[in-house]
Amino acid sequence: MNSLLSKLAAPKGQPARRACPALLLIAALTLTACGGGGDANTGTGGNTSTPNGGTPSADTEKPVLSSLKLAAPTGGSVVLQALARDNVGVSGYCFRSDDTLPAAGDACFRAAAEITVDVPAGHQTWRVHARDAAGNVSAKPEVLLLDLRAPTVSAVTPVSLASGKVNVRITASDSHGVSAVCLRAQAGGSGATTPPLASDGCFTTGDTVGVTAVVGPVIYRAYARDLTGNVSAGFETSLDAYAALDTGKPSVTGVAVRKVDGQVELTATAIDDQGVSGYCFRTDRATPPEACYTPEPKRLVPAPATYQEYTIHVRDHAGLVSAPFIHRLDVAAPVVQGVVTGAITATQVSVNVSARTDDEPSAYCLRPRANRDAPAVVPAATDPCFITQSTVVVAKPIDIQHYHAYVRDAAGNVSAPYAYTLDMGSPSVVSVTLGLTVAGQVPVTATAVDGAGVTAMCLRTDNTEPAASDACFVSTTAGFSVTHPFSVPAPTAATTVKVYARDAAGNVSLGSPLSFGYCASTGTVGILPKVCVVTTLGEFVMELDNVRAPISANNILKYVDDGFYTDTQFHRIMSSFMVQGGGFTAAGVAKTATYAAITLEKTTTTGLSNTVGTVAMARTSVLNSGTSQFFINVVDNTSKLDSTSSNDGYAVFGKVISGMDTTVQLIRAVPVQSNGGELSKPLDSPRILRATRLR
């Protein structure tokens, strides 16, 4: 081009001539084609331009960076690659790990558009700047966060459990920060598995993941993802969510009973904060084995002839077991045995209801009737007329009020109606008690009540009901409740006396009986010893079988011969089970046994059985613990108390041979109250005045 321009110049020594405009234009175009523009990647090219063939001007346009990328790392290093553009060409690149803006002459600039750097232990921020041939430096660097280190999971912890879901906290660390976590169940147990991609849907923002709670241990792998998208190696762990977080035991809240085709369906209801997994129904109170539990809360069982006790346990998903829930299955209705007028005030009357049930009575109801012939309306088990006390207080009638009495057992069975008439027009003899014979005379004490007041009482030794004018009546101090003593010659045969009361209007009560004389009339036939027991409610005689049950029978005879039973009481009375005595004084103080406890004589060995009227040794839950206490079976208790392969039972040593139908029945009918949850404590305990050997 210079030679071309020199040919256009004037000859030496001669004036210059104006160049041809057409030739200047060609030269300008030729210069532009040869020197103008630049390569954005090589950095070559000029720093001026001659637009329109005019005077060259300075390059002030700064280069612009378009990207900063990295290549795959190799051997602990990685290549950073930059890309920039400029109107005349990029001449250099500056890679920096700080945010200092370099000058055009900074030594960091290099011609190459890439640089090899070490992979950092954590993360590192790189910035690249571009410079053109004119020394212009890019205004804004391209920034790259270099983070090739994956996060690390260090712990997996279950933190909460609710509604079948367990929340699990995944503890992880990363120099740049953890952005999400993932928890996967390990199919097939422990072992290697492919980590999820950074875009996998299993990742959850934060550090807590919710998964379905599973019974028993489950192997999981936990992963963490950082802000750059690096995914950690799997952290393998075994989690048992219920065992770790469920510490509350389940509880049985009730049992529903439904009759189904001659059988009974029991349905247990239970609660647990994490759900019940199994139900166990047993007819004993032993700790249930694993095989007893089933997921079904229902159990179809035979309908018992009397009642059957069931123990229900439930278990939750953590394997925690509830306390035992005792349910007495009783489908037989109780029976009201009697209703007796009790204490009377100016406005109220106490009425004592006695009942016989296979299970213990739980509530009593006294419903008024419009008249004697009014039909009975049996109340439902939930009727508010039922109260837990056997003594029902009613308003004192002016003359007569008719009632139906009902009893409800613990299973909710309601008895048939028992007709009762509260007649304030006549007095009532409420108790007749026996005393010890003194000088050939037997003391008898009677108590009578009347709304208007008792004025006289009568004791008869025959079955003749006295008229109001009968000479047998003895005047008493008038009162609503009067107690009067009588005395009769000691009988030589079984005798029943009846006591009557009369009020000021001449109304005469029904007779209240008391039987005694059994001890005098019982012969000494046979080889077995006999014991006379005199109580405040009459006499009865026991025959002790010291042949088949020698240990028990001879033990009781020793206490009898020592006078141990004098002035003791029947302290435990259950009308549908037995009456028990021989362990407490009349004042209710426990007596100390004077002989060592005896060995239990099982009925399977003696051949005796707990039938009605038999006498057996009382004991604690300790096998050989019987001492002085005994009980009389007032119902057939063979299925409950006889020895079997699984039940040690109670030792029978004798039977009541006289007074069972009179004296023992009066003891059985004494009203009772709760005694620590058992309805067996007499309101007025019958006393044993003495027990003596007849033979």
KAWO-V136649 format. One record per pair of residues at least 6 apart in sequence whose C-alpha atoms are under 6 Angstrom apart, sorted by the first residue. I is the first residue (numbers start at 0). GAP is how many residues later the second one is. If there is no record, write none. Layout:
BEGIN
i:gap
I:GAP
I:GAP
END
This chain:
BEGIN
i:gap
9:6
9:7
27:25
36:51
37:6
37:7
37:50
37:51
38:50
39:45
39:46
39:49
39:50
42:46
42:47
42:48
46:12
46:86
46:87
47:8
47:9
47:10
47:11
48:7
48:8
49:6
61:74
61:75
61:76
62:22
62:23
62:75
63:20
63:21
63:74
64:18
64:19
65:17
65:18
66:15
66:16
67:13
67:14
68:11
68:12
69:9
69:10
69:11
70:8
75:43
76:40
76:41
76:42
77:38
77:39
78:36
78:37
79:34
79:35
80:33
81:31
88:43
89:41
89:42
90:40
90:41
90:42
91:17
91:18
91:19
91:38
91:39
92:16
92:17
92:36
92:37
93:14
93:15
93:34
93:35
94:32
94:33
95:30
95:31
96:28
96:29
103:31
121:53
122:23
122:24
123:21
123:22
124:19
124:20
124:21
125:17
125:18
126:14
126:15
126:16
127:13
127:14
128:9
128:12
129:7
129:8
130:6
149:80
149:81
149:82
150:22
150:23
150:81
151:20
151:21
151:80
152:18
152:19
153:17
153:18
154:15
154:16
155:13
155:14
156:11
156:12
157:9
157:10
158:8
158:9
159:6
159:7
163:49
164:46
164:47
164:48
165:44
165:45
165:47
166:42
166:43
167:40
167:41
168:38
168:39
169:37
176:49
177:47
177:48
178:46
178:47
178:48
179:23
179:24
179:25
179:26
179:44
179:45
180:22
180:23
180:26
180:42
180:43
181:20
181:21
181:40
181:41
182:38
182:39
183:36
183:37
184:35
185:33
185:34
197:31
214:102
215:24
216:22
216:23
217:20
217:21
218:18
218:19
219:16
219:17
220:13
220:14
220:15
221:12
221:13
222:9
222:11
223:7
223:8
224:6
241:76
242:75
248:71
248:73
249:21
249:22
249:72
250:19
250:20
250:71
251:17
251:18
252:16
252:17
253:14
253:15
254:12
254:13
255:10
255:11
256:8
256:9
257:6
257:7
262:38
262:39
262:40
263:36
263:37
263:39
264:34
264:35
265:32
265:33
266:30
266:31
267:29
274:41
275:39
275:40
276:18
276:38
276:39
276:40
277:15
277:16
277:17
277:36
277:37
278:14
278:15
278:18
278:35
279:12
279:13
279:32
279:33
280:30
280:31
281:28
281:29
282:26
282:27
305:52
306:22
306:23
307:20
307:21
308:18
308:19
308:20
309:16
309:17
310:14
310:15
311:12
311:13
312:9
312:11
313:7
313:8
314:6
329:81
332:80
332:81
332:82
333:22
333:23
333:81
334:20
334:21
334:80
335:19
336:17
336:18
337:16
338:13
338:14
339:11
339:12
340:10
341:8
341:9
342:6
342:7
346:49
347:46
347:47
347:48
348:44
348:45
348:47
349:42
349:43
350:40
350:41
351:38
351:39
352:37
355:219
355:220
356:219
357:218
360:47
360:48
361:26
361:46
361:47
361:48
362:23
362:24
362:25
362:44
362:45
363:22
363:23
363:26
363:42
363:43
364:20
364:21
364:40
364:41
365:38
365:39
366:36
366:37
367:34
367:35
368:33
368:34
380:31
398:25
398:26
399:22
399:23
399:24
400:20
400:21
401:19
402:16
402:17
402:18
403:13
403:14
403:15
403:16
404:12
404:13
405:9
405:11
406:7
406:8
407:6
423:27
425:81
425:82
425:83
426:22
426:23
426:82
427:20
427:21
427:81
428:18
428:19
429:17
429:18
430:15
430:16
431:13
431:14
432:11
432:12
432:103
432:104
433:10
433:102
433:103
433:104
434:8
439:49
439:50
440:47
440:48
440:49
441:45
441:46
441:47
441:48
442:43
442:44
443:41
443:42
443:43
444:39
444:40
444:41
445:37
445:38
446:35
446:36
447:33
447:34
448:31
448:32
449:30
450:29
452:25
452:26
452:27
452:50
453:24
453:25
453:48
453:49
454:20
454:21
454:23
454:47
454:48
454:49
455:17
455:18
455:19
455:20
455:45
455:46
456:16
456:17
456:43
456:44
457:14
457:15
457:41
457:42
458:39
458:40
459:37
459:38
460:36
467:38
490:26
491:28
491:29
492:24
492:27
492:28
493:22
493:23
493:24
494:20
494:21
494:22
495:18
495:19
496:16
496:17
497:13
497:14
497:15
498:12
498:13
499:9
499:11
500:7
500:8
501:6
514:23
515:22
515:23
518:13
527:17
528:14
528:15
528:166
529:12
529:13
529:163
529:164
529:165
530:10
530:11
530:161
530:162
530:163
531:9
531:159
531:160
532:6
532:7
532:158
533:154
533:155
533:156
534:152
534:153
534:154
535:150
535:151
536:126
537:125
539:118
539:119
540:115
540:116
540:117
541:113
541:114
541:115
542:111
542:112
543:9
543:109
543:110
544:108
544:109
545:7
547:58
548:104
551:101
552:100
559:131
559:132
564:125
565:123
565:124
566:19
566:121
566:122
567:16
567:17
567:18
567:119
567:120
568:12
568:17
568:117
568:118
568:119
569:10
569:11
569:116
570:10
571:7
571:8
571:108
571:109
572:6
572:107
573:106
574:93
576:57
576:58
577:54
577:55
577:56
578:52
578:53
579:50
579:51
580:48
580:49
581:46
581:47
582:7
582:8
582:46
583:6
583:7
596:28
596:29
596:30
597:26
597:28
598:25
599:24
600:50
601:41
601:49
602:39
602:40
603:39
607:44
609:27
609:28
610:25
610:26
610:27
611:21
611:22
611:23
611:24
612:20
612:21
612:42
612:43
613:18
613:19
613:40
613:41
614:16
614:17
614:37
614:39
614:40
615:14
615:15
615:35
615:36
615:37
616:13
616:34
617:8
617:11
617:12
618:6
618:7
640:8
640:9
641:7
642:6
670:11
670:12
671:8
671:9
671:10
671:11
672:6
672:8
674:6
END
